[in-house]
Amino acid sequence: MLRVVLSFVALLILSACTTEPKEEIIMEPQYSYLVDNMVVIEQSSRHVIYEYRDIRIDEVAPVAAVYCLNQGNKQATLYKIILRPDNRRRATFVCE
């Protein structure tokens, strides 16, 4: 009888230690701030020019990468960045 009780207690302890798998939370990137801080100046199948402020170039580069990928599976390469008098920057990406 004691073995049965101890076995039952052991099962209760083990079941208390195991938890159900938690639902995985997938974080979607929040790109709404990019819409407020950047604009497309010029685009073609060979390049794209973005003007931006209050964001970094490493936040603009993924957008250019997606654009060039949609232009025939090309890769985006940063060609130049120009600082404008109003502190906006223009980044030119070449699709190769």
C-alpha positions as MATLAB code, in Angstrom:
seq = 'MLRVVLSFVALLILSACTTEPKEEIIMEPQYSYLVDNMVVIEQSSRHVIYEYRDIRIDEVAPVAAVYCLNQGNKQATLYKIILRPDNRRRATFVCE';
ca = [
       0.000    0.000    0.000;
       2.845    2.346    0.850;
       4.414    1.672   -2.578;
       1.181    2.598   -4.306;
       0.931    5.867   -2.367;
       4.585    6.722   -3.034;
       4.156    5.926   -6.716;
       1.088    8.127   -6.873;
       2.895   10.985   -5.109;
       5.855   10.605   -7.484;
       3.520   10.799  -10.475;
       1.885   13.925   -9.071;
       5.262   15.574   -8.563;
       6.426   14.670  -12.077;
       3.221   15.904  -13.649;
       3.526   19.196  -11.773;
       7.024   19.702  -13.135;
       6.064   19.199  -16.750;
       4.323   22.037  -18.471;
       2.375   22.136  -21.642;
       4.277   23.597  -24.549;
       3.650   27.303  -24.694;
       2.272   28.814  -27.837;
       5.156   30.217  -29.836;
       4.846   33.938  -30.345;
       6.118   35.074  -33.710;
       7.056   38.716  -33.721;
       6.243   40.514  -36.947;
       8.616   43.351  -37.739;
       7.052   46.749  -37.263;
       7.785   48.660  -40.443;
       5.195   51.402  -39.978;
       7.869   53.810  -38.750;
       9.711   53.323  -42.062;
       6.684   54.552  -43.961;
       6.742   57.748  -41.912;
      10.478   58.315  -42.331;
      11.367   57.287  -45.874;
      10.183   57.853  -49.415;
      11.113   56.411  -52.805;
      12.704   59.108  -54.950;
      13.449   57.054  -58.042;
      13.168   53.422  -59.049;
      13.910   51.254  -62.044;
      14.782   47.638  -62.650;
      18.471   48.529  -62.144;
      18.368   50.798  -59.077;
      16.272   52.402  -56.353;
      16.832   55.667  -54.476;
      15.348   56.246  -51.012;
      15.281   59.495  -49.079;
      15.069   58.999  -45.325;
      15.379   60.715  -41.954;
      15.399   59.578  -38.327;
      16.283   55.996  -39.291;
      19.530   54.210  -40.037;
      20.789   52.847  -43.329;
      20.688   49.312  -41.921;
      16.921   49.754  -41.613;
      16.615   50.957  -45.214;
      18.808   48.211  -46.701;
      16.337   45.318  -46.146;
      13.644   47.278  -47.980;
      16.025   47.758  -50.906;
      16.902   44.062  -50.782;
      13.245   43.095  -51.136;
      12.802   45.593  -53.975;
      15.781   44.207  -55.920;
      14.700   40.639  -55.247;
      11.404   41.470  -56.936;
      13.291   42.876  -59.931;
      14.345   39.491  -61.246;
      15.938   37.872  -58.195;
      18.696   40.514  -57.997;
      20.726   41.599  -54.976;
      20.830   45.152  -53.631;
      24.208   46.823  -53.296;
      24.583   50.207  -51.616;
      26.111   52.554  -54.172;
      26.170   55.902  -52.325;
      24.614   58.018  -49.590;
      24.170   61.763  -49.988;
      23.505   64.075  -47.033;
      21.071   66.798  -48.034;
      21.012   70.339  -46.546;
      17.830   69.554  -44.569;
      19.597   66.571  -42.887;
      17.758   64.020  -44.968;
      19.829   61.352  -46.634;
      19.477   59.799  -50.071;
      20.681   56.258  -50.479;
      21.128   54.726  -53.908;
      21.013   50.941  -54.189;
      22.007   49.145  -57.360;
      20.184   45.920  -58.259;
      22.679   43.395  -59.592;
];
